[in-house]
């Protein structure tokens, strides 16, 4: 009954406020009737997470936190890609200062999203590998459109997912399932993701996915917001604190790893493959 009422409200609600955005790599719209903010990634063609998109995501999350929104829904402006993950160009033959800023910003963005005080949900309307999966699993609820894939496939690229990537995954999947998927670099179809619990629901369209995310956030309507937020923080505190305590060590490990000749070679081969694929299209 609650779900149908919330979905009905969404169908009638037509008043959205677009909040300020820095470079239009993200947009935030707050529905005046539901009080829920929709944060849309808008960096064509694949929402690759480069330094600037990560900065915009963090700023937008902070803005939503500051305006007392009832919840946050993360989605994509693309019809086929939620986010293709970390931008490989940030890691291939990297600039010394920029690569440090890039990884530090990724840490900041994860801390903000995973530790957000408001209810969060992802309307996954496209493929969501690697860093895209990280964003989705950092949210509390996930609704995915059919015929797409999701997963932490870093090992397929010769990359090791850091502990805090694993923390988001483990907040969703049982350890045995998560470990096996990470080791295999497995990508799950929408149906497979639903079966193992990587996503919570499916939807036939982006619009329906957003409606279902609104319905999820609506389940907290009669729950004290502070009590809900503090309860969430207690569940996630250890993961958040671990990264806070190990930020420099995590950065140093990443810099050492990404600059290894074998890793650079692998990234170069992957980029060449993408170029060849683009030429055939």
C-alpha positions as CSV (number, residue, x, y, z in Angstrom):
1,X,0.0,0.0,0.0
2,X,2.8,2.4,0.9
3,X,4.6,1.7,-2.3
4,X,1.5,2.4,-4.5
5,X,0.9,5.7,-2.6
6,X,4.4,6.8,-3.2
7,X,4.4,5.8,-6.9
8,X,1.1,7.7,-7.3
9,X,2.7,10.8,-5.7
10,X,5.6,10.6,-8.1
11,X,3.3,10.3,-11.1
12,X,1.5,13.5,-10.0
13,X,4.6,15.4,-9.0
14,X,5.8,17.8,-11.7
15,X,7.6,20.5,-9.8
16,X,11.3,20.1,-9.8
17,X,14.0,22.7,-8.9
18,X,17.4,22.5,-10.6
19,X,20.1,23.3,-8.1
20,X,23.3,25.0,-8.9
21,X,26.0,22.9,-10.7
22,X,29.7,23.8,-11.3
23,X,30.5,22.5,-14.7
24,X,27.3,20.6,-15.7
25,X,29.0,17.3,-15.4
26,X,26.3,16.7,-12.8
27,X,22.8,18.1,-12.4
28,X,20.7,18.0,-9.3
29,X,16.9,18.4,-9.3
30,X,14.8,18.5,-6.1
31,X,11.2,17.5,-6.4
32,X,9.3,20.1,-4.4
33,X,6.5,17.7,-3.4
34,X,8.6,14.7,-2.4
35,X,11.7,16.6,-1.2
36,X,13.9,14.0,-2.9
37,X,17.0,15.1,-5.0
38,X,17.9,13.3,-8.2
39,X,21.6,13.6,-9.0
40,X,22.4,12.9,-12.6
41,X,25.8,12.2,-14.0
42,X,26.3,13.9,-17.4
43,X,29.8,13.3,-18.8
44,X,29.3,11.8,-22.3
45,X,29.8,9.4,-23.7
46,X,30.2,7.0,-20.7
47,X,30.4,9.0,-17.5
48,X,34.0,8.1,-17.1
49,X,35.0,9.1,-13.5
50,X,37.8,11.6,-14.1
51,X,38.9,14.3,-11.6
52,X,36.3,16.9,-12.7
53,X,33.3,14.5,-12.6
54,X,34.4,13.2,-9.2
55,X,34.7,16.8,-7.9
56,X,31.2,17.6,-9.2
57,X,29.7,14.5,-7.7
58,X,31.2,15.4,-4.3
59,X,30.0,19.0,-4.5
60,X,26.5,17.8,-5.5
61,X,26.3,15.3,-2.7
62,X,27.4,18.1,-0.3
63,X,24.7,20.3,-1.7
64,X,22.0,17.7,-1.2
65,X,23.2,17.2,2.4
66,X,23.0,20.9,3.0
67,X,19.6,21.6,1.6
68,X,17.8,19.1,3.9
69,X,16.6,16.9,1.0
70,X,14.6,13.8,2.1
71,X,16.8,11.5,0.0
72,X,19.2,11.2,-2.9
73,X,18.8,9.2,-6.2
74,X,21.9,8.7,-8.3
75,X,21.4,8.1,-12.1
76,X,22.8,8.8,-15.5
77,X,21.9,11.0,-18.5
78,X,23.0,8.3,-20.8
79,X,20.5,5.7,-22.1
80,X,23.1,2.9,-22.1
81,X,25.8,3.7,-19.5
82,X,25.3,4.4,-15.8
83,X,29.1,4.9,-15.4
84,X,31.9,3.1,-17.1
85,X,34.0,3.5,-14.0
86,X,37.3,5.2,-13.5
87,X,38.6,7.1,-16.5
88,X,41.6,5.1,-17.7
89,X,43.2,8.2,-19.1
90,X,43.6,9.5,-15.6
91,X,45.8,6.4,-14.8
92,X,47.6,5.9,-18.1
93,X,51.0,7.7,-18.3
94,X,49.7,9.9,-15.4
95,X,50.7,13.4,-14.5
96,X,52.3,13.3,-11.0
97,X,50.2,16.0,-9.4
98,X,46.9,15.2,-11.2
99,X,47.0,11.5,-10.3
100,X,47.3,12.3,-6.6
101,X,44.4,14.8,-6.8
102,X,42.4,12.2,-8.8
103,X,42.7,9.4,-6.2
104,X,42.2,11.8,-3.3
105,X,39.1,13.1,-4.9
106,X,37.8,9.5,-5.4
107,X,38.3,8.8,-1.7
108,X,36.4,12.0,-0.8
109,X,33.5,11.2,-3.1
110,X,33.2,7.7,-1.8
111,X,33.3,8.9,1.8
112,X,30.5,11.4,1.0
113,X,28.3,9.0,-0.8
114,X,28.8,5.9,1.4
115,X,28.5,8.0,4.5
116,X,25.7,10.2,3.4
117,X,23.3,11.1,6.2
118,X,20.2,11.0,3.8
119,X,18.7,7.8,2.3
120,X,20.4,7.0,-1.0
121,X,19.3,5.0,-4.0
122,X,20.8,4.3,-7.5
123,X,18.6,4.2,-10.6
124,X,20.9,2.1,-12.7
125,X,19.9,2.8,-16.3
126,X,22.9,1.4,-18.1
127,X,26.1,-0.7,-17.8
128,X,27.8,-0.2,-14.5
129,X,31.3,-1.8,-14.4
130,X,34.1,-1.1,-11.8
131,X,33.8,2.4,-10.4
132,X,30.2,2.6,-11.7
133,X,29.4,-0.5,-9.5
134,X,31.3,1.2,-6.6
135,X,28.9,4.2,-6.8
136,X,25.9,2.0,-7.1
137,X,26.8,-0.2,-4.1
138,X,27.7,2.8,-2.0
139,X,24.0,3.6,-2.2
140,X,21.5,1.9,0.1
141,X,19.2,0.7,-2.6
142,X,19.6,-0.2,-6.3
143,X,17.0,-0.5,-9.1
144,X,18.3,-1.6,-12.5
145,X,17.0,-1.6,-16.0
146,X,17.2,-5.0,-17.9
147,X,19.8,-5.9,-20.5
148,X,22.8,-4.2,-18.8
149,X,25.6,-5.5,-16.6
150,X,27.1,-4.5,-13.2
151,X,30.2,-5.7,-11.2
152,X,33.6,-4.9,-9.9
153,X,35.7,-6.2,-12.8
154,X,39.1,-4.7,-11.9
155,X,41.0,-8.0,-12.0
156,X,40.0,-8.3,-15.6
157,X,42.0,-5.1,-16.2
158,X,44.9,-6.2,-14.1
159,X,43.9,-3.8,-11.3
160,X,43.4,-4.6,-7.6
161,X,40.3,-3.1,-6.0
162,X,41.2,-1.4,-2.7
163,X,39.7,-2.4,0.6
164,X,37.1,0.3,0.6
165,X,35.8,-0.8,-2.8
166,X,35.4,-4.2,-1.2
167,X,33.6,-2.7,1.7
168,X,30.8,-1.3,-0.5
169,X,30.5,-4.7,-2.2
170,X,30.4,-6.5,1.1
171,X,27.7,-4.2,2.4
172,X,25.5,-5.8,-0.3
173,X,26.7,-9.3,-0.9
174,X,27.7,-12.2,1.4
175,X,31.4,-12.5,1.8
176,X,31.8,-15.8,-0.2
177,X,29.8,-14.4,-3.1
178,X,31.7,-11.1,-3.1
179,X,35.1,-12.7,-2.8
180,X,34.5,-15.0,-5.8
181,X,33.0,-12.2,-7.9
182,X,35.9,-9.9,-7.2
183,X,38.5,-12.6,-7.9
184,X,36.8,-13.4,-11.2
185,X,36.2,-9.8,-12.1
186,X,32.6,-11.0,-12.8
187,X,30.0,-8.8,-14.5
188,X,26.4,-9.7,-13.6
189,X,23.5,-9.3,-15.9
190,X,20.5,-7.4,-14.5
191,X,18.8,-10.8,-13.8
192,X,21.9,-12.3,-12.2
193,X,22.4,-9.2,-10.1
194,X,18.8,-9.5,-8.8
195,X,19.2,-13.2,-8.0
196,X,22.4,-12.7,-5.9
197,X,21.2,-9.5,-4.2
198,X,23.5,-7.1,-5.9
199,X,20.5,-5.1,-6.9
200,X,17.1,-4.9,-5.1
201,X,14.6,-4.5,-7.9
202,X,14.4,-4.2,-11.7
203,X,12.5,-1.7,-13.7
204,X,11.5,-1.4,-17.4
205,X,12.8,2.1,-17.8
206,X,14.8,4.8,-16.2
207,X,11.6,6.6,-15.2
208,X,10.3,3.5,-13.5
209,X,13.6,2.9,-11.8
210,X,13.5,6.4,-10.3
211,X,9.9,5.9,-9.2
212,X,10.9,2.7,-7.3
213,X,13.8,4.6,-5.7
214,X,11.4,7.2,-4.6
215,X,9.2,4.5,-3.2
216,X,12.2,3.1,-1.2
217,X,13.0,6.5,0.2
218,X,9.3,6.9,1.1
219,X,9.5,3.9,3.4
220,X,11.4,6.2,5.8
221,X,8.6,8.9,5.9
222,X,7.5,8.0,9.4
223,X,11.0,7.3,10.8
224,X,12.8,9.9,12.8
225,X,15.5,11.3,10.4
226,X,18.2,11.6,13.0
227,X,17.6,8.2,14.4
228,X,17.7,6.7,10.9
229,X,20.9,8.6,10.0
230,X,22.7,7.6,13.1
231,X,21.7,4.0,12.7
232,X,23.1,4.0,9.2
233,X,26.3,5.7,10.4
234,X,26.8,3.0,13.0
235,X,26.5,0.2,10.4
236,X,29.0,2.0,8.1
237,X,31.3,3.6,10.6
238,X,34.1,1.0,10.6
239,X,34.4,1.1,6.8
240,X,34.4,4.9,6.7
241,X,36.9,5.2,9.6
242,X,39.3,2.6,8.1
243,X,39.7,4.7,5.0
244,X,40.0,7.9,7.0
245,X,42.8,6.3,9.1
246,X,44.6,4.8,6.0
247,X,44.1,7.6,3.4
248,X,47.8,8.3,2.9
249,X,48.7,4.6,2.9
250,X,45.9,3.9,0.4
251,X,47.1,6.8,-1.9
252,X,50.7,5.6,-1.7
253,X,49.7,2.0,-2.6
254,X,47.7,3.2,-5.5
255,X,50.5,5.4,-6.9
256,X,53.0,2.6,-6.5
257,X,50.7,0.1,-8.2
258,X,49.5,2.3,-11.1
259,X,53.1,3.3,-12.1
260,X,54.2,-0.3,-12.4
261,X,55.4,-1.0,-16.0
262,X,53.1,-4.1,-16.3
263,X,50.1,-2.1,-15.2
264,X,50.9,0.7,-17.6
265,X,51.3,-1.8,-20.4
266,X,47.9,-3.4,-19.6
267,X,46.2,-0.1,-19.5
268,X,47.8,0.8,-22.9
269,X,46.6,-2.4,-24.4
270,X,43.1,-1.8,-23.1
271,X,43.0,1.7,-24.6
272,X,44.2,0.4,-27.9
273,X,41.4,-2.1,-27.9
274,X,38.8,0.7,-27.2
275,X,40.2,2.7,-30.1
276,X,40.0,-0.3,-32.5
277,X,36.4,-0.9,-31.3
278,X,35.5,2.7,-31.9
279,X,36.8,2.6,-35.5
280,X,34.7,-0.4,-36.4
281,X,31.5,1.4,-35.2
